[in-house]
Amino acid sequence: QVQLVESGGGLVQPGGSLRLSCVASGSIFSINAMGWFRQAPGEQRELVAAVTNGGRTNYADSVKGRFTISRDKNTVYLQVNSLKPEDTAVYYCNAAISLDGARQYTYWGQGTQVTVSS
């Protein structure tokens, strides 16, 4: 059983910052990429940022220069700065995990709400 548990969301004013965290736990053999997605009401879920186990990062154009993804073993972080109202969404953690060193599966967290409003 694998679990991804996010934390760190909340209500913040425009221009503010938050740090989101996601911890993967369970019978994990290895983790490849980890990332963050978000989904606003009425919108499709979209990739925000991702990091490979080698440290290579990828960002959505809309967050470049404002968001920073980092990783420490089984934990992935998303530092979100200069927040805008359009960043309001449920943020989901995602990880590509192998339980046996062979096949790899995608796991999702339960989501954490980020609301940017004055």
Backbone torsions as a table, in degrees:
resi	resn	phi	psi	omega
1	GLN	NA	128.2	179.6
2	VAL	-116.2	137.8	176.2
3	GLN	-129.2	140.7	169.9
4	LEU	-116.1	123.6	-177.0
5	VAL	-122.5	118.9	-180.0
6	GLU	-94.8	157.2	173.0
7	SER	-155.7	165.4	173.3
8	GLY	107.2	-5.5	178.8
9	GLY	-72.6	174.5	178.3
10	GLY	163.5	-169.2	178.5
11	LEU	-100.0	129.0	-178.1
12	VAL	-141.6	149.6	178.9
13	GLN	-77.5	155.9	174.8
14	PRO	-53.1	137.2	-176.6
15	GLY	89.4	-9.0	-178.4
16	GLY	-80.6	-177.7	-176.2
17	SER	-135.5	155.2	172.7
18	LEU	-144.6	161.0	172.0
19	ARG	-126.1	115.2	178.2
20	LEU	-93.2	142.8	178.4
21	SER	-128.4	150.7	176.7
22	CYS	-145.5	124.1	-179.8
23	VAL	-111.9	128.7	175.1
24	ALA	-97.1	131.7	-179.8
25	SER	-139.6	161.5	179.4
26	GLY	125.0	-163.8	-177.1
27	SER	-83.1	73.0	-173.9
28	ILE	-98.7	127.5	174.0
29	PHE	-85.0	-47.4	178.3
30	SER	-158.4	156.2	176.0
31	ILE	-121.5	128.5	176.9
32	ASN	-89.6	-107.5	-178.4
33	ALA	-82.3	149.3	170.3
34	MET	-129.8	150.3	-177.7
35	GLY	-160.6	177.9	177.1
36	TRP	-125.1	134.2	173.3
37	PHE	-119.1	165.2	173.6
38	ARG	-143.2	155.0	179.3
39	GLN	-141.2	116.6	176.1
40	ALA	-90.2	158.6	-179.8
41	PRO	-55.9	129.0	178.1
42	GLY	77.5	3.6	-178.4
43	GLU	-114.8	163.2	174.7
44	GLN	-79.9	153.7	175.9
45	ARG	-67.6	135.5	-177.4
46	GLU	-130.3	150.8	176.5
47	LEU	-71.3	132.2	174.5
48	VAL	-99.7	-52.7	-178.7
49	ALA	-161.6	153.4	178.8
50	ALA	-145.2	154.7	178.0
51	VAL	-140.2	133.8	178.6
52	THR	-84.5	171.5	177.7
53	ASN	-71.0	-11.1	173.8
54	GLY	-91.7	-1.7	176.8
55	GLY	93.3	2.7	178.7
56	ARG	-75.7	135.4	-176.4
57	THR	-115.7	157.6	178.9
58	ASN	-144.7	135.8	-177.3
59	TYR	-129.3	148.9	168.4
60	ALA	-67.5	145.7	-178.6
61	ASP	-57.8	-33.5	-174.7
62	SER	-69.9	-15.1	-177.3
63	VAL	-117.0	-4.7	-179.0
64	LYS	-57.7	133.6	-179.3
65	GLY	86.3	-12.1	-179.9
66	ARG	-115.4	-34.5	-177.8
67	PHE	-109.1	146.2	176.5
68	THR	-133.8	125.2	177.3
69	ILE	-99.8	141.5	176.0
70	SER	-146.4	166.7	-173.8
71	ARG	-146.5	142.2	175.1
72	ASP	-136.7	100.3	-178.6
73	LYS	56.4	-111.8	-174.9
74	ASN	-94.6	11.7	-178.6
75	THR	-118.7	134.7	175.9
76	VAL	-120.3	140.5	-178.4
77	TYR	-118.6	152.7	171.7
78	LEU	-134.2	108.5	175.2
79	GLN	-86.7	119.5	-176.9
80	VAL	-115.4	117.4	-178.3
81	ASN	-118.7	165.7	176.8
82	SER	49.5	48.4	-174.0
83	LEU	-65.8	144.8	179.7
84	LYS	-119.5	156.0	177.6
85	PRO	-54.6	-32.7	-179.6
86	GLU	-72.8	-5.0	173.5
87	ASP	-83.7	-6.0	179.0
88	THR	-61.7	125.8	-177.1
89	ALA	-178.5	170.6	165.7
90	VAL	-88.1	126.6	-178.3
91	TYR	-101.5	127.4	-176.6
92	TYR	-114.5	136.5	172.8
93	CYS	-87.2	147.0	-176.7
94	ASN	-140.8	141.7	179.1
95	ALA	-147.9	142.8	174.4
96	ALA	-97.9	110.4	-168.8
97	ILE	-124.7	138.8	172.7
98	SER	-109.1	134.5	179.3
99	LEU	-95.4	-16.3	-173.6
100	ASP	-136.9	5.3	-179.1
101	GLY	83.6	0.0	-178.8
102	ALA	-114.5	-82.3	-178.8
103	ARG	-80.2	155.5	-177.4
104	GLN	-125.5	139.4	-179.3
105	TYR	-126.9	154.8	177.3
106	THR	-98.8	128.8	178.4
107	TYR	-118.6	151.4	-179.3
108	TRP	-125.6	147.4	169.5
109	GLY	-83.4	179.9	-175.5
110	GLN	-85.3	-13.3	177.7
111	GLY	98.7	148.6	174.9
112	THR	-134.7	133.3	-174.7
113	GLN	-80.7	130.7	170.6
114	VAL	-117.7	121.2	179.3
115	THR	-121.8	124.8	-179.7
116	VAL	-112.4	111.2	-174.9
117	SER	-158.6	146.4	176.0
118	SER	-93.8	NA	NA
